């Protein structure tokens, strides 16, 4: 058994949309010589967005 996946019934989910012009774009290079021998092909890419909160934390 176990817990069902997902949020509470009736809860409206929210998420952040990617920005149009990010401050920084990192392209991760892979040295193919370090991979195990085999047949590889370009499978495209995944786009990820990282956001950082740099505000102050106030303790009451």
PEJOSUL-V438166 format. One line per field, one symbol per residue. burial: # if it has 9 or more other C-alpha atoms within 8 Angstrom, else .. Layout:
burial = ???
This chain:
burial = ............................................................
